[in-house]
Amino acid sequence: MYRAKRYEVVILLLVTTVAFAATLKSLSSFDLPGPAGKRFDYLTIDDDDHYLLSAHLAAGLLYVIDLRTNQVVKAIPDVPGVEGVEFVPELKKVYTSNAGDNTIGVIDLKQMKVIKKLPTEAKPDGSAYAAPEMRSREGAFYSALDADSPLTNGKPGNGEGLFYAWTAEEVERELGKEAAAIFNFRYGVEAGGNVPSGQDIEGWLRGKNILYESHSVADTAKKFAKTEAQTGQALKDAKEKLFNQRSLRPPPPVDTKIITSWNGLMISALAKASQALDEPMYLEAANRAKLFLRAHVYQPTSGRLKRRYRAGSADIDGYLDDYTFLTQGLLDLYEASFDVRLLSWAIQLQQAQDRLFWDVKQGGYFTTSGEDRSILLRTREAYDSAEPSPNSVGAMNLLRLWQMTDKQTCKDEADKTLAMFAPRLAQLPEAMPFMMSALDFSVAKHWQIVIAGAPGADDTRAMLRLVWKRYIPNRVLLLADGAEGQKQLAPWLPLLANVTRKQGRATVYVCENYVCNIPTADLQIAARLLDGSQAIRK
């Protein structure tokens, strides 16, 4: 099997740790509710590799990170070496990008753990955005929210981005003069609007403002001779008023198709958010989406998936990404809820995926099953863009299932997938970051972290939090509940048969390649063991 050189394995980790940490620390401070929450729409690096650009579409923000100094510069249209950057980007918003946002949101949560900081204002906005506008009554997530909304001045037709824009007069009318002055300073509201005419070709945003973080809370407090606490509360009250007023506007249309693959991404994002933030509402949302997919797009007799659901009907046979993204969602949801039935379903989906898409000659997975004769050429995707490629996610799923079930066939298929794409990895590793993560998982030490405890018990939750708040790559997390769940896991992993609580308390077993440290029920010792797993890996 192909083995990457060390610089090939770590190149993207360096970019992620240095540049993304700086980016996300800055972006996490912007906390307007609704679509102007923490949604990172596009990330790119300029041709000279000097600047990382992060576009925040709904907020109308462009963050620029100088990779040479790791300094974040925001909302500056004339940064040297960056050309063609517009302050007001296209506001078209599709769910593919939204699912990507939640993927970035997952990275946000992981990076906050890496740098030992998890700001509370980052909690409600990122994943919560999709709840009211994009979620069906049954809990699944719709596919798109239109950029256009009806004109608010009574004229016929629609305008792009109008739902999110404000005039200075509207802000003052809703907030009053004093509160509006504070809000306007903080979020860049100008009397004549802050959208340059050259960037508003259709004239829809003439005289209007796209809210962005013009000044920090500290600067705003200093400007108005208030404490930061007073300023923060004033801004919170103002945002709630404006948010409620905005909800009275005609909303942008919603495309109510429910796409299996994108819902799989949402389940992953919500499951990871529930762990990192210890927030039950995210877990509940992930479970509701899972139940919908199980009931409406999964066919139990064949083990196959349909790609989309709309208006009571599920049609179109699933593509590879429907299987890989949903399987990933089930694995992530298991590590948040420890419902062993999720692992059973993930295994069933993996088996169906192997039957339908596996390339028996070269390894890896085709995008389509080959049953549709109108498709003349079966291709294999590996490029990780706004969404990770299904082959990258598929390789990682196989490695995780291997670690969770000790099924050697999963490891063999993962290795064949990585070998299939090894030339591309060697030539252009930065184009395949998720595949690089799978490669790292394949060749590195593996950690099995087992918690022996009663599900939902306080001591079990306390032990789980120790794991959830740490970024430990290449690990799987399992729960030995002493009941039916453990009985179902034990045939897959025999080491679980003898895992029990110690001193009647929740106990952690930290294992490297299935060789476990002495179990402990002491939280301080457990923390040192978990930190040691990180140190040993380094």
Buried (B, 14 or more C-beta within 10 A) or exposed (E): EBEBEEEBBBBBBEBBBBBBBBBBBBBBBBBBBBBBBBBBBBBEBBEEEBBBBBBBBBBBBBBBBBBEEEEBBBBEEEBEEBEEBEBBBEBBBBBBBBBBBBBBBBBBBBBBBBEEEBEEBBBBBBBBBBBEBBBBEEBBBBBBBBBBBBBBEEEEEBBBBBBBBBBBEBBBEBBEEEBBBBBBBBBBBBEEBBBEEEEBEEEBBEBBBBBBBBBEBEEBBEBBEBEEEEBBEBBEEBBEBBEEBBEEEEBBBBBBBBBBBBBBBBBBBBBBBBBBBBBEBBBBBBBBBBEBBBEBBBEEEEBBBBBBBBEEEBEBBBBBBBBBBBBBBBBBBBBBBBBBEBBEBBBBBBEBBBEBBBBEEEBBBBBBBEEEEEEEEBEBBBBBEBBBBBBBBBBBBBBBBBBBBBBEBBBEBBBBBBBBBBEBBEEEBEBBBBBBBBBBBBBEEBBBBBBBBBBEBEBBBBBBEBBBBBBBBBBBBBBBBBEEBBBBBBEBBEBBEEBEBBEEBBBBBBBBEEEBBEBBBBBEBBBBBBEEBBEEBE
